[in-house]
């Protein structure tokens, strides 16, 4: 399993990739419920960050698939 530093680096790289290549998706990242803590002082650990990374990957994958479908229909 990756260490926390590697996970954070991957999150940063993926977020930067989304910001550069999919700015319309990047704008909606702040609205993602995964980024909103449910407690006042949330505990953020390696598991939580790995889950967030996987969520970002899935979000991007879904967005790219939907965009490809939309482009093909146009």
VENUR-V987382 format. One record per residue. N is the residue number from 0. RES is the residue in one letter. PHI is phi in whole degrees, 0 to 359 (* if undefined). PSI is psi as a letter, one per 30 degrees, with the letter a starting at -180 (999 if undefined). D_CENTER is the distance of its C-alpha to the mean C-alpha in Angstrom with 2 decimals. Layout:
N/RES/PHI/PSI/D_CENTER ; N/RES/PHI/PSI/D_CENTER
//
This chain:
0/X/*/k/19.07 ; 1/X/290/l/17.21 ; 2/X/274/l/18.14 ; 3/X/301/e/16.06 ; 4/X/300/e/16.58 ; 5/X/295/e/15.27 ; 6/X/296/e/12.04 ; 7/X/296/e/11.61 ; 8/X/297/e/12.72 ; 9/X/294/e/10.26 ; 10/X/298/e/7.28 ; 11/X/298/e/9.51 ; 12/X/295/e/10.37 ; 13/X/293/e/7.19 ; 14/X/297/e/6.51 ; 15/X/296/e/10.21 ; 16/X/299/e/10.30 ; 17/X/296/e/8.33 ; 18/X/300/e/10.65 ; 19/X/284/e/13.58 ; 20/X/260/f/13.46 ; 21/X/223/i/11.80 ; 22/X/301/e/12.82 ; 23/X/292/e/13.28 ; 24/X/284/e/9.66 ; 25/X/302/e/8.82 ; 26/X/300/f/11.56 ; 27/X/271/f/10.18 ; 28/X/297/e/7.08 ; 29/X/294/f/10.03 ; 30/X/268/f/11.24 ; 31/X/292/k/8.60 ; 32/X/301/f/11.04 ; 33/X/295/f/8.96 ; 34/X/270/f/9.26 ; 35/X/262/j/12.94 ; 36/X/292/k/15.23 ; 37/X/269/f/18.11 ; 38/X/242/l/20.61 ; 39/X/293/e/22.06 ; 40/X/234/i/21.56 ; 41/X/292/k/18.62 ; 42/X/269/j/18.84 ; 43/X/252/j/15.78 ; 44/X/237/a/16.53 ; 45/X/299/e/15.40 ; 46/X/295/e/14.81 ; 47/X/297/e/12.62 ; 48/X/290/e/10.45 ; 49/X/295/e/10.55 ; 50/X/297/e/9.63 ; 51/X/297/e/6.51 ; 52/X/300/e/5.77 ; 53/X/297/e/7.15 ; 54/X/297/e/5.41 ; 55/X/298/e/2.13 ; 56/X/298/e/5.60 ; 57/X/294/e/7.40 ; 58/X/300/e/6.11 ; 59/X/295/e/6.91 ; 60/X/300/e/9.91 ; 61/X/297/e/11.12 ; 62/X/298/e/11.03 ; 63/X/298/e/12.94 ; 64/X/299/e/15.31 ; 65/X/296/e/16.06 ; 66/X/295/e/16.74 ; 67/X/296/e/19.00 ; 68/X/294/e/20.85 ; 69/X/298/e/21.34 ; 70/X/295/e/22.66 ; 71/X/294/e/24.99 ; 72/X/282/f/26.42 ; 73/X/283/999/27.20
//
